[in-house]
Amino acid sequence: MARRAKKGRVLVLCALPYTNGVPHIGNLVGSHLPADIFARYCRLKGVETAFIGGTDENGTPTEVSALELKITPKELTDELYEVHRSIYEWFGISYDNFSRTSNPTHHSTTQDFFRVIYRKGYVSEGVQRLPYCEKDRIFLPDRYVEGTCPVCGYQFARGDQCENCSTLLDPVQLVNPRCKVDGSAPVFKDSGQLFLELGKVQKRLEEWISTRKAWRSQVVALAEGWLKEGLKKRSITRDLRWGVPVPLKGFEGKVFYVWFDAPIGYISATKEWAVASGKEDEWKGFWLDKRTRVYNFLGKDNIPFHTIFWPGMLFAHGGFNLPYDVVGLQFCNYEGDKISKSRNQGVFCESVPEAGLDPDIWRYYLIHIIPETRDTDFKWEEFKSRVNNELVANIGNFVHRTTTFAWNNFGGEVTRKRWTAEERELLRRASALAREAEGLLESVHFRDALSRVLAVADLGNEFFQRKQPWKMINENRSDCEEVIHTCLLVAEQIGVLLQPFLPGSAKKVLDLLGTDDRSLAKARKPRRAFKIAAAPQVPFKRLDEDQVQKAKALATRSRPMKDYFAARKGPGSVAGLDGL
């Protein structure tokens, strides 16, 4: 059984998405949804929890995207921050603070962080050859340079990383590099930059990673692979105007490389949350108190940054908490192929609400395709099948038949004085499954945890069917009431356990049952009386083929980026970046 954390403080962090695009369903299940489930679980457990995220708005991806759209970086990030925020709110992602790396608090926090590691001797000066677009007179971001990977030969490797073999790269290493914007071959120019001396923290990283018992095996393997090759210094600055300015004489006009400043956003966003909560120093408990456990949720392309580079920065700085668990997830694909916005191949989050389905319907299926240990696929037929055969026919059916029977035959008020041995055994088995679900949530295995909730519903349905209360009500009303009371206890336990997974639906079930204490401990404390609050409604409705086809037609339609800015008139050139 999974290890249980001691009751204490937990900081849940989700990788910050770039604001040069809109999230698709793979982004959601690859970080935001699992992070939300875990944060909700920790709150229900009674642990002091902060769930922090935000948008990554700095650096060359933003500059180049703004250039393509003929708008300013500020216009780009202001608009897309709101798009991201509204999407996560619709899906019920319960961030305590969803921040922005363009905020003043982030700029000052990043500069302060840099001053400390510079003073301690972890930053050096050097020269780097960087790709430069002569047409637009701009240094290109690594991700906007494409070419053949020198390690595996993949022809579409990015300038920062090969998606095929996960090797981290510099653009100059690519064979036949080309600009992703216009296909031209970039020129490489020497530029003075600052570098983080990762080699100075390698030994401490090796010792620390060897003790990470909570990490998944694939996360450890990737981290150890990097350490085995030997860590080299890595550039932390770029020649740009949009980003966090470097506070060092001789480096005026440069900003921090986005990979360096983005994770510091975890700290700055926690500071913002504390100030907004009226407890300005509260952030220190999450970042400086060693009893706090920090969980990072992210996709596998981010694993090296969160197991090597970010911890390396934290070691260089000193004082801040290191990650307790780096929950590195795999990729989610679409019907056997990669998600592609250009081909309208995938499920796109901005279009999902148009389908008219409840967010919990989506959450239920998406939990099943969280890529915990391997790549997964969104499949429409499976979507329909799981919703109808599991959520509706199992969980929904049991809760509705139980509450409806209680309402129709007992006026919604059901009490009991004793439990039979059979009923006690049923409740014991349900409680055992609930404890298993909690243990799996603790060890961030969400798909298996949800399967235990389904198993509880299976027990309830089997008991209800076996006892046949529709016959008992005419034969022995008192015994029938005890059976229904037992079923209501199981329904309540399901409602409590569903809260991290399907928060809106769980609330409706618990409101109907009149449940006041909704903590996880409540699921193990049976009460003797229920009063159904109102005539029960069907909690989940079956999806017919027309609904699925409508959802497919709408949710697979990606909105072109230019449509978000159709009414704007930007400067149309890099010159428009001046004065921002």
N, C-alpha and C positions, 0 to 999 in steps of 0.2 A: 504494500500500500504506500501511497505517496507520503512524503515527509510533510509534517504540519509546521507552519511557521508559528513562533510564539506571538501572542497578541502584542502589537506595537504599531509603529508608524510605517506606512508604505507610500512610496512615490512611484506612480505609474507614468511612464514617458512613452510617447508615440513619435516615430520618426516624422520630421517636418517635411511635408510635400512642397515641391516647387510651385510657385504661382505663375509658371509659364504654360500651364495646362490645367485641365479639369480632370478630377479623379474618375477612373472607371472601377468596375466591380472588383477587379483584381487588387487595386490599391486598397479598397475598403476591407476585404477579407485578409489582406496581407499585413495589416497593422491596426487600423482604427477599430474594427469590430472586436477582434480578440482583446485589445487593450481595454475597451469599454466593458466587456464581460468581466475581465479580471478586476477592474476598478469597482464595478458594482458588487462583485462578490466580496471584496475586501470591506466595503462599507457595510454590507449586510452582516459581516462577521464581527462588526463593532470596532474595526481597526481605523485609526485616524489615517485618512487617505487623501492624497492630492493627485488628480489626473490632469496632466499637463501636455499640451500640444501646441500647434501653431503652423503658420506658413513660412517657408524658407524663401525670402524675397530678394536676397542680395546677389551680387555677382553677375557674371557674364550671361547666364541663361536668361536673366531678366532683361539685360541690356539688348541682347540680340533679338529676343522675342518682341520687345517694344519697337526695335528698329524695323522688323518685318511688318509690324502692324501700323507703323507710322504714328505712334503715340509715344508718350513719355513713360519711363519706368514707373513713375508714381501713379499714372493713370492705369497702367496694367495691373499693378499690385493692389491698388485700392479696389478695383472691380473684382479681380479674381479672389481676393481674400474673402469678400462677401459671398462669392459663389461657393467657395470651399466651406465656409462656416455654415451656410444654409443647408448644404448637402448633409453634413455631419449631424446637424440638428434634426433634419428630417428622419434620418436613420436612427435617431435616439442615442447618438454618441455623446456621453455625459461628461464632456470636458469641464473641469473646474476653471480652467483658463485656456482658451484657444487664442494664442497671441500671434505676433508678427515680428519678424527679425528686422523690420524697418523702424520699429519703435525706438524712441530715445533711450529707454532703459536697457534695451539690448545693445545699442551702440556703446553706451558707457560701460556696461558689464564686460563686453568683449575687449574693449581697450584696457580696462583694469586687469583683466585676466592676462592679456598679452604683456603688460608691464611687469607682472610678477614673474612669468617664465623667462622674459628677456633678462631681467635683473639676476635671475638664478643661473643664467648661462645656458639655457636650452634653445636659444635662437641664434642662428649665425647668418651672415650675409654671403651672398654668392650671385652667380650669373646663371640664367636659365634661358634656353632657346624655346621661344613660344611661337605658336602659329599666328600669323597676322594676315588679315584680309586687306589687300591693297585697294580693292574696290570701295569698301566701306570705311577704310582707315580705322580698323578696330582690331584689337587682339581677340581672337576667337576663344570661346570657352572650350574646354577639353571635350565636352559632350557634343559640340558642334563640329568636331573633326571626326571623320570616319575613314577607315581603311582596313587593311588586312592585318589580323593579329599576328605578331611575330612568334607567338608560342604555339598556337593551334591552327593557324591558317584561315580562321574564320574571316570572311570578306567584309563583314559589316561591323567590325569592332569599333567601339567608341574610343575617343582619345583619352578617356579616364579609366575605362574598364572594358574588358571583353565579356559580353554577356554569355558567350558560349562556354568559356573555360574559367571565368571569374578572375582572370589575371588583371591586377591593377596596372595601368599603363600611363605613360606620358605621350602626348600626341606625336612627339618626334620619333617614338619607337615604331609607329605604324608604318606598314609598307604601302606605298602609293596613297598617301593621305589626301583627302579631299574635303572641301567645305560642305557641310550638310545643307547650307542655305542656298548656295547657287552652283555647287558642284565643282567650283574652281579649285585648283591646287594652291593651298596656302603657302606663303613664304615663312621661313623661320627667322626670327630676329633675337639677338641677345638682349636681355633685359636684367637689370639688377633687381634681385628679390631677396626676401627673408625666408629662412628655412627652419623647420622644427627638427632638432637633432634627436630623432627617435632612437638612435643607437644607444644613447645615454640612459634610456629607461628599459632597454630590452631585457636585462636580467630580472628587473622587478616585474616586468610583464610576464616573463616565463614562470616565475615563482607564483605569481598571483593566479594565472590561468590554470596552473596545475592543481589548484585548490577549488576550482569552480565545479562543485559536484552537482549543482542544479542545472547546468547548461546541457542542452541537447548535444548529442554526439557529433552531428554535422557542424554545429557551431564551433565546438572545440577543435574539430579537425581542420576547419578553415583557418582558425587562429593559429594553431600549431604549425600549419603549412607556411604561413607568413613568417613566423619566428624562425623556422628552420632555414629559410632563405637568408635570414639576417636583415634587420631593419636598417634602412638608409634614411638620410635626411629627406624631408619633403617640403616643397614650397608652400608657404602660407600667405603669399601676397600675389596680387595681380595688378596690371596696368589698366585700371578702370576708373570710372567716376561714380558709379552706382554701387554703394556698399558701405561698409564700416571703414572710415579713414584710418590709416596706419599712424599712430601717434609717436612717430620717431623722426628725428631730424634726418634729412637726406632722402626720405621716402614719402615726401609730400606728393599728392596726386595719385598715390596708390591706395588700394583697399585690400582688406583681408580676403583671401581665397575663400569661396563659399563653404568648402568642406571644413575649414577651420572655425568660422564664426557660427555656423548653423548649430552644432551641438551645444555651444555656449548658450544658445536660445533656451535650452531646458532650464538653465539657472535663471536667466533674465525673466522668463515667463513665470517661474515660481515666485520670484520677487514681486512681479506685477500682481499676481494673485493674492499674495500676502497683504500688499498695500490696499488692494480693492476690498479685502475682507476686514480691513480695519486693524490688522495685526501685522505691522510693518516688519517685525523681526521673525515672524512665524516661518519664513522660508528657511531660516538657519537650522531649524529642527530637522528639516528634510534633507538638507545638503551637508550639514556639519555633524549632526548626531550620528555616531557610528552604529547605533541600534536600528537605524532606519534601513529598510530594504528597498533598493532601487531596481525597478524592472523596466527594461527597454524593449519595446515591441517594434519590429521592423522586418522588411523583406530581405531575402538572402543577398541581394546586391549591396546591402548596407552592412552586412556582417563584419567585413574587415574594418570598417570605420568605427564600429561600436565595440569591437573586441581588441583592437590594436591602437588606432589613432586617437580616438576619444579617451580611452583609459590612459594612453601615453601622455596626452595633454593634462589629464588629471594628476598623474604621478608627477609630472614636471611642475605643476602648480603647487600641489600639496593641500591637504585640509579637506577637500571635498570628497563626498562619498563616491565610491566606485560602484558600478553596476553589480547588483546581487545576481541577477539573471538577465542575460541577453537572449530574448525570445526571438531567435532568427527563424522566420518562416520562409517557405518556398514560394513558387509562383502559382497563380491561378490562371488557367487558360480558358478558352472558349470553344466548346464543341470540338476538342481535339487539336486546336491550332492556337497560336498566340493571339492575344487581343491586339487589334489594330484599329486605331481611330481613322486612319486614312481609308481603310477598306470598309468602314462601318461594321467591323467584326468584333463584337463584344457586347457587353451590357454597360451602358454609360450612365453614371450616377445622376447627371443633370436631367436625364430624360425619364428616369425610373418613376418619379412621382406622377408623371402624366398617365401612367398605366392604371391609376385608380385603385391599386391594391394597398392594403394596410402595411406599414413598415415592418410589423412583426411577421407578416407572411414572408417577406424577403429575408428578414433576419433568420427565421427558422431554417430556410434552405441554405443560406449563406454560411451558417455555422457548420453545416455538414461539409462544406467545401473549403473550410479554413485549411490552408496547406501547411499543416503542422510539421510533417516529416517528409513529405514528398509533394511534387506538383499535383494540382487537382484541375478539374474542368467544370465549368458551368455548362449544364445540359438542360434544355428546356423540358424534355420528357421526364427527366429525373426531378426537376423542380415541381412539376405537376404531381408526379407520383408521391413524392415525400410529403408534400402539403396535404394531399387528399388521404393517403393511406396511413400517415403517422400523426400529423398535427390535428387533422379533422377527425379521422375515424378512431383514433386512439385517445389522445389527450382531450380534444374537444368533446368527443362523444361521451367519455366518462364523466367529465365535469357537468355537462349539460343534462345527461339523463339522471344523475344523482340530484342536482339542485332542483330540476323540474319535478322529480318525484316528491321531493321534500315539500316543495311549494304547493303542488296539487293535492297532496294527501295529508299534510300536517300543517298547512297554512304557513309553511316556511319555518316553523319552530320545532326543533327536534332536540330531545334530551335523552339521557340514559343514566342508569344506576349501576350497571355492571357490564363486564366484558366476558364473553365466553372464551374458552381456550382457543378456539378457532380464530376468533377476532383478535385476540392478543398475538397470535402467531402471525396473522396478516400484518398487524401494525409493527411487529418486530422486524419482519422482512422488509417492509417499506422503509423503516428507519435505517436498516442496514444499507439499503440502496442509497438513501439520502446521505449517509456518512461517506459512502463510496464516491458519490457525486461531489461532495465537498472536498474530499481528498484529491480528486482529479482536477477540480478547479484550482486547488492550492498549487498543484504542480503544472498548471497551465495546459491541461489536456482537455480542451473544451468539447470536442466531438464525443469523446467517451463519457464525459460528465453528462451531456445532454441525453446520451443513450440510457443512463441510469434513471433519468426522469421519465423517459418513455417506459422503462421497465416498471416503475411505480404505477404508472397508468395501466399497464398490462395487468398487474396484480389486482387493481381496483375493478377493472372490467371483468376479469375472470370471476372475482368474488361476487359482484353484482349479478352476473349471469347465472352463477351456480345457486345463489340463494333465492332467485326469482321473487323479488319483493312484490311484483305485480300480483302474485298469487298469495303471498304471505299477508298482504294488507287485509284480505278478506278472511283469513284463517286465524291469525294471531297478530293483532295490531301492535302489541307491545314488543314482540320479537322483531317485527318488521321495522319498528322505529329504531331499534338497536342496530339493525343491519344498515339502515340509511345513515345513522349517526356515524358508524364506522366508515362508510363510504365518504361522508362529508369530511372526516378527519384526513382521509387519503387525498381528497380533492384539495383540502387546505395545504397539505404537505406539497402537493404538486404546484400550487400557486406560489408558495414560498420559494421553492427550488427554481421556478421559472423566472424569478425576478432578474437575475443577471442576463438571461438569454432573451426573453421576450417581455420587457418591462411594462409596456402598455397593456398587454393582455393579462399579465400577472396581476396588475393593479385592479383590473376589472373583476377578475376571479375573487381576489381577496376582499374587494369592496362588497361584492355580492354576498360573501360568506360572513361579513362583519368582523373580519380579522383585524384586531388593533395592533398587536405585537407581530411585526413581520420579519423579525430577525431570523437567522438560520436556526438559532437555538429553539425557536418556537415550533419548528417542524418536529421536534422530539418531545413536545409537551402537550399531549392530547387534552382538550377541554371537554366539558360534559354537556354543553348546550350550544346550539346554533340558532340564529335567527336570520333567515334569508332576507336580504334588504329589499328586494323587488322581484317582480316576475322575471325569471331567468330568460336571457336571450342566447341564441346560438353563438358561442364564442368565436368559432371559425367556420367559414362557409367553404364548401367544395369549389374547386376551380373547374369550370367547364372548358372545353376546347376553345370556344370563342374568346373567353377571357385570356387564356394563355396566348393565343395568336395575336390578340390586341396588345397584350403586354410586350410580346416579342417585337411587334412592328414598331412600337413606340420606344421601348427601352434600348433598342439596338441602333437608335438614330442619334448619332453624335452631332452636337451643335458646332458648326465651324467657329473657330476662335474669333474671326473677324466680325461675326454677328454680335458679339458682346460689345463691340466698340463701333458699330456702324454709324452711330449718331455723333461720334467724336471727330474732331479735326485736330490731329496731332501735327507736330513739326515736320515729320517726314524725313528726318535725318538725325544723325548722331548729335548734331549741333543742338538739338532739342533737349539733350541731357543737361546742358549748362543751366546753372542756377537752381537745380533741384535739391 
